[in-house]
Amino acid sequence: MPANANGRSARTRKLVTGRGAELLFSELGFGGAPLGNLYRPITEKEARAMLDTVWAAGCRYFDTAPLYGLGLSETRLNGFLRAKPRDAFLVSTKVGRLLDVCKPQERSRPNAFFETPSRRERFDYSYDGVMRSLEFSLERLGLDSLDIVLAHDVDLTTHGHKDEVDRHFAEFMKGGYRALDQLRSAGAVKAIGAGVNEWEAAEAFARAGDFDVFLLAGRYTLLEQDALESFLPLCQEKGIGVVIGGPFNSGILATGLKADAHYNYRPASDGVRERVRQFQKVCRAFKVKLPEAALHFPLGHPAVVSVAPGMSRASEAKRNAAMMAAKIPPALWRALKAEKLIREDAPTPK
């Protein structure tokens, strides 16, 4: 196991896919959206310092996507990972969007990703679209092959209407899925899946095809456990690995009750703030920080192979590594269940 910043061994989890591929995930993964200048620009020096700290902390799983910085996240990973042994890390990227050259004023998401290349995103989940997307991603990443490829954002959060989701889902299963399955069979890709914002969308994929890994953003956290109803049991039954992104629900589980605390990218409601207040009260009784509990909780489920928070500063990487090394008393989880703050049937870390 790689050593983390505290000199301890970083914990890992192995996933053996149905095709026999072995994937070794670090329990602490790296969510690559901030590397694409999400919400604020970071310099090349800052990006490299953060990645160096993430690596020193024992993180060996890196998730990215063409969307993140309109190619910038993948490009920055290229320079960092090039000198690393290829068998020492896992990379996942995503398909479903192509990036078209455009005028600077026409680039996508200028209020989300800053100082990016002039590119406009275009959804394409077809066979040819997926193949082209992967060709471009390999070039930006500087890799010869990919460990994991995920269909990106086939969900209501992104497309807004069920008819649109259904249309893109059908396009992917008819074309993009066939492309990924062929690449997996040829050994060019070790594992395939989807990266989505809703567990229901991930479950639809799990029932429609032969998938290995899902990245689920924000839907299995201290504040949300509805994925226990059917999705996570299905993944356990099928041997599908699950990466949990957004374990802090976009902020409030990391910051606690700040005046501007956000939950799922919006100002937190009074109801959410009250639940977080109760979480903090129980955590204090056991001398555990709320973000420590939030980072550890998803790893209690046997289907979960990694937790991948976004990080944009070296200080955040150090903090996350320290929190992963923290010892969480089992009595904390029992107390949270007794207070009905987490579900009784939620598996908790041992």
Secondary structure, 3 states (H helix, E strand, C coil): CCECCCCCECCEEEEECCCCCEEEEECECEECCHHHCECCCCCHHHHHHHHHHHHHCCCCEEECCCCCCCCHHHHHHHHHHCCCCHHHCEEEEEECEEEEECCHHHCCCCCCECCCCCEEEEECCCHHHHHHHHHHHHHHHCCCCEEEEEEECCCHHHHCCHHHHHHHHHHHHHHHHHHHHHHHHCCCEEEEEEEECCHHHHHHHHHHCCCCEEEEECCCCCCCCHHHCCHHHHHHHHCCEEEEECCCHHHHHHHCCCCCCEECCEECCHHHHHHHHHHHHHHHHCCCCHHHHHHHHHHHCCCEEEEECECCCHHHHHHHHHHHHCCCCHHHHHHHHHCCCCCCCCCCCC
